């Protein structure tokens, strides 16, 4: 039995909300692991997987999704 890991964006999803039922199918230039319409980002996997998918881990340990990273350039 393996343990599933999730990383949540500390900017757009600080409460760590994840809903599989409303998850979008992966498409080019779209965030995966998102709920429809609410903009909360999360990714399944470890930190290496997140970094490979353009997520950022800041020096103070926050996780930032690619969309928030593009919007907040001062991170």
CNS distance restraints for C-alpha pairs under 8 A (distance, minus, plus):
assign (resid   4 and name CA) (resid  44 and name CA) 7.39 0.50 0.50
assign (resid   4 and name CA) (resid  45 and name CA) 7.07 0.50 0.50
assign (resid   5 and name CA) (resid  44 and name CA) 5.83 0.50 0.50
assign (resid   5 and name CA) (resid  45 and name CA) 5.06 0.50 0.50
assign (resid   5 and name CA) (resid  46 and name CA) 6.06 0.50 0.50
assign (resid   6 and name CA) (resid  42 and name CA) 6.80 0.50 0.50
assign (resid   6 and name CA) (resid  43 and name CA) 5.67 0.50 0.50
assign (resid   6 and name CA) (resid  44 and name CA) 4.43 0.50 0.50
assign (resid   6 and name CA) (resid  45 and name CA) 5.55 0.50 0.50
assign (resid   6 and name CA) (resid  46 and name CA) 6.94 0.50 0.50
assign (resid   7 and name CA) (resid  42 and name CA) 5.55 0.50 0.50
assign (resid   7 and name CA) (resid  43 and name CA) 5.35 0.50 0.50
assign (resid   7 and name CA) (resid  44 and name CA) 6.42 0.50 0.50
assign (resid   7 and name CA) (resid  45 and name CA) 7.08 0.50 0.50
assign (resid   7 and name CA) (resid  46 and name CA) 7.22 0.50 0.50
assign (resid   7 and name CA) (resid  47 and name CA) 7.50 0.50 0.50
assign (resid   7 and name CA) (resid  50 and name CA) 7.60 0.50 0.50
assign (resid   7 and name CA) (resid  63 and name CA) 7.30 0.50 0.50
assign (resid   8 and name CA) (resid  13 and name CA) 6.05 0.50 0.50
assign (resid   8 and name CA) (resid  14 and name CA) 6.96 0.50 0.50
assign (resid   8 and name CA) (resid  16 and name CA) 5.49 0.50 0.50
assign (resid   8 and name CA) (resid  17 and name CA) 7.89 0.50 0.50
assign (resid   8 and name CA) (resid  41 and name CA) 6.18 0.50 0.50
assign (resid   8 and name CA) (resid  42 and name CA) 4.27 0.50 0.50
assign (resid   8 and name CA) (resid  43 and name CA) 6.56 0.50 0.50
assign (resid   8 and name CA) (resid  63 and name CA) 6.78 0.50 0.50
assign (resid   8 and name CA) (resid  64 and name CA) 7.92 0.50 0.50
assign (resid   8 and name CA) (resid  65 and name CA) 7.99 0.50 0.50
assign (resid   9 and name CA) (resid  13 and name CA) 5.09 0.50 0.50
assign (resid   9 and name CA) (resid  14 and name CA) 6.32 0.50 0.50
assign (resid   9 and name CA) (resid  16 and name CA) 7.73 0.50 0.50
assign (resid   9 and name CA) (resid  40 and name CA) 7.51 0.50 0.50
assign (resid   9 and name CA) (resid  41 and name CA) 5.64 0.50 0.50
assign (resid   9 and name CA) (resid  42 and name CA) 5.98 0.50 0.50
assign (resid   9 and name CA) (resid  62 and name CA) 7.81 0.50 0.50
assign (resid   9 and name CA) (resid  63 and name CA) 5.25 0.50 0.50
assign (resid   9 and name CA) (resid  64 and name CA) 4.86 0.50 0.50
assign (resid   9 and name CA) (resid  65 and name CA) 5.41 0.50 0.50
assign (resid  10 and name CA) (resid  14 and name CA) 4.43 0.50 0.50
assign (resid  10 and name CA) (resid  62 and name CA) 5.98 0.50 0.50
assign (resid  10 and name CA) (resid  63 and name CA) 5.53 0.50 0.50
assign (resid  10 and name CA) (resid  64 and name CA) 6.01 0.50 0.50
assign (resid  11 and name CA) (resid  63 and name CA) 7.99 0.50 0.50
assign (resid  11 and name CA) (resid  64 and name CA) 6.50 0.50 0.50
assign (resid  11 and name CA) (resid  68 and name CA) 6.93 0.50 0.50
assign (resid  12 and name CA) (resid  39 and name CA) 6.91 0.50 0.50
assign (resid  12 and name CA) (resid  40 and name CA) 5.35 0.50 0.50
assign (resid  12 and name CA) (resid  41 and name CA) 6.52 0.50 0.50
assign (resid  12 and name CA) (resid  68 and name CA) 7.21 0.50 0.50
assign (resid  13 and name CA) (resid  17 and name CA) 6.62 0.50 0.50
assign (resid  13 and name CA) (resid  40 and name CA) 4.86 0.50 0.50
assign (resid  13 and name CA) (resid  41 and name CA) 6.00 0.50 0.50
assign (resid  13 and name CA) (resid  42 and name CA) 7.50 0.50 0.50
assign (resid  16 and name CA) (resid  42 and name CA) 7.68 0.50 0.50
assign (resid  17 and name CA) (resid  40 and name CA) 7.35 0.50 0.50
assign (resid  18 and name CA) (resid  34 and name CA) 7.79 0.50 0.50
assign (resid  18 and name CA) (resid  35 and name CA) 7.47 0.50 0.50
assign (resid  18 and name CA) (resid  42 and name CA) 7.06 0.50 0.50
assign (resid  19 and name CA) (resid  23 and name CA) 6.71 0.50 0.50
assign (resid  19 and name CA) (resid  34 and name CA) 7.93 0.50 0.50
assign (resid  19 and name CA) (resid  35 and name CA) 6.33 0.50 0.50
assign (resid  20 and name CA) (resid  33 and name CA) 7.92 0.50 0.50
assign (resid  20 and name CA) (resid  35 and name CA) 7.70 0.50 0.50
assign (resid  22 and name CA) (resid  34 and name CA) 7.83 0.50 0.50
assign (resid  22 and name CA) (resid  35 and name CA) 5.31 0.50 0.50
assign (resid  22 and name CA) (resid  36 and name CA) 5.93 0.50 0.50
assign (resid  23 and name CA) (resid  32 and name CA) 7.70 0.50 0.50
assign (resid  23 and name CA) (resid  33 and name CA) 5.88 0.50 0.50
assign (resid  23 and name CA) (resid  34 and name CA) 5.53 0.50 0.50
assign (resid  23 and name CA) (resid  35 and name CA) 5.05 0.50 0.50
assign (resid  23 and name CA) (resid  36 and name CA) 6.55 0.50 0.50
assign (resid  24 and name CA) (resid  32 and name CA) 6.51 0.50 0.50
assign (resid  24 and name CA) (resid  33 and name CA) 6.77 0.50 0.50
assign (resid  24 and name CA) (resid  34 and name CA) 6.37 0.50 0.50
assign (resid  24 and name CA) (resid  35 and name CA) 6.84 0.50 0.50
assign (resid  24 and name CA) (resid  36 and name CA) 6.75 0.50 0.50
assign (resid  25 and name CA) (resid  32 and name CA) 6.96 0.50 0.50
assign (resid  26 and name CA) (resid  30 and name CA) 6.94 0.50 0.50
assign (resid  26 and name CA) (resid  31 and name CA) 7.21 0.50 0.50
assign (resid  26 and name CA) (resid  32 and name CA) 5.31 0.50 0.50
assign (resid  27 and name CA) (resid  31 and name CA) 7.74 0.50 0.50
assign (resid  27 and name CA) (resid  32 and name CA) 7.67 0.50 0.50
assign (resid  31 and name CA) (resid  41 and name CA) 7.52 0.50 0.50
assign (resid  31 and name CA) (resid  66 and name CA) 8.00 0.50 0.50
assign (resid  31 and name CA) (resid  67 and name CA) 7.65 0.50 0.50
assign (resid  32 and name CA) (resid  41 and name CA) 7.78 0.50 0.50
assign (resid  32 and name CA) (resid  42 and name CA) 7.86 0.50 0.50
assign (resid  32 and name CA) (resid  43 and name CA) 7.24 0.50 0.50
assign (resid  33 and name CA) (resid  41 and name CA) 6.39 0.50 0.50
assign (resid  33 and name CA) (resid  42 and name CA) 5.52 0.50 0.50
assign (resid  33 and name CA) (resid  43 and name CA) 5.55 0.50 0.50
assign (resid  33 and name CA) (resid  44 and name CA) 7.52 0.50 0.50
assign (resid  34 and name CA) (resid  39 and name CA) 6.58 0.50 0.50
assign (resid  34 and name CA) (resid  40 and name CA) 5.90 0.50 0.50
assign (resid  34 and name CA) (resid  41 and name CA) 5.14 0.50 0.50
assign (resid  34 and name CA) (resid  42 and name CA) 6.45 0.50 0.50
assign (resid  35 and name CA) (resid  39 and name CA) 6.59 0.50 0.50
assign (resid  35 and name CA) (resid  40 and name CA) 6.45 0.50 0.50
assign (resid  35 and name CA) (resid  41 and name CA) 7.68 0.50 0.50
assign (resid  41 and name CA) (resid  65 and name CA) 6.61 0.50 0.50
assign (resid  42 and name CA) (resid  65 and name CA) 7.65 0.50 0.50
assign (resid  43 and name CA) (resid  50 and name CA) 6.77 0.50 0.50
assign (resid  45 and name CA) (resid  49 and name CA) 5.72 0.50 0.50
assign (resid  45 and name CA) (resid  50 and name CA) 6.86 0.50 0.50
assign (resid  46 and name CA) (resid  50 and name CA) 6.42 0.50 0.50
assign (resid  47 and name CA) (resid  51 and name CA) 6.14 0.50 0.50
assign (resid  48 and name CA) (resid  52 and name CA) 6.23 0.50 0.50
assign (resid  49 and name CA) (resid  53 and name CA) 6.43 0.50 0.50
assign (resid  50 and name CA) (resid  54 and name CA) 6.57 0.50 0.50
assign (resid  50 and name CA) (resid  55 and name CA) 5.20 0.50 0.50
assign (resid  50 and name CA) (resid  56 and name CA) 7.71 0.50 0.50
assign (resid  51 and name CA) (resid  55 and name CA) 4.76 0.50 0.50
assign (resid  51 and name CA) (resid  56 and name CA) 6.19 0.50 0.50
assign (resid  51 and name CA) (resid  57 and name CA) 7.77 0.50 0.50
assign (resid  53 and name CA) (resid  66 and name CA) 7.96 0.50 0.50
assign (resid  54 and name CA) (resid  65 and name CA) 7.28 0.50 0.50
assign (resid  54 and name CA) (resid  66 and name CA) 5.60 0.50 0.50
assign (resid  55 and name CA) (resid  63 and name CA) 7.00 0.50 0.50
assign (resid  55 and name CA) (resid  64 and name CA) 5.71 0.50 0.50
assign (resid  55 and name CA) (resid  65 and name CA) 4.78 0.50 0.50
assign (resid  55 and name CA) (resid  66 and name CA) 5.31 0.50 0.50
assign (resid  55 and name CA) (resid  69 and name CA) 7.79 0.50 0.50
assign (resid  56 and name CA) (resid  63 and name CA) 5.71 0.50 0.50
assign (resid  56 and name CA) (resid  64 and name CA) 5.05 0.50 0.50
assign (resid  56 and name CA) (resid  65 and name CA) 6.58 0.50 0.50
assign (resid  56 and name CA) (resid  66 and name CA) 7.43 0.50 0.50
assign (resid  56 and name CA) (resid  69 and name CA) 7.40 0.50 0.50
assign (resid  57 and name CA) (resid  61 and name CA) 5.95 0.50 0.50
assign (resid  57 and name CA) (resid  62 and name CA) 5.61 0.50 0.50
assign (resid  57 and name CA) (resid  63 and name CA) 4.68 0.50 0.50
assign (resid  57 and name CA) (resid  64 and name CA) 6.42 0.50 0.50
assign (resid  58 and name CA) (resid  62 and name CA) 5.27 0.50 0.50
assign (resid  58 and name CA) (resid  63 and name CA) 6.53 0.50 0.50
assign (resid  58 and name CA) (resid  64 and name CA) 7.74 0.50 0.50
assign (resid  58 and name CA) (resid  75 and name CA) 7.46 0.50 0.50
assign (resid  64 and name CA) (resid  68 and name CA) 6.29 0.50 0.50
assign (resid  64 and name CA) (resid  69 and name CA) 6.06 0.50 0.50
assign (resid  65 and name CA) (resid  69 and name CA) 6.02 0.50 0.50
assign (resid  66 and name CA) (resid  70 and name CA) 6.15 0.50 0.50
assign (resid  67 and name CA) (resid  71 and name CA) 6.42 0.50 0.50
assign (resid  68 and name CA) (resid  72 and name CA) 5.85 0.50 0.50
assign (resid  69 and name CA) (resid  73 and name CA) 6.21 0.50 0.50
assign (resid  69 and name CA) (resid  75 and name CA) 7.13 0.50 0.50
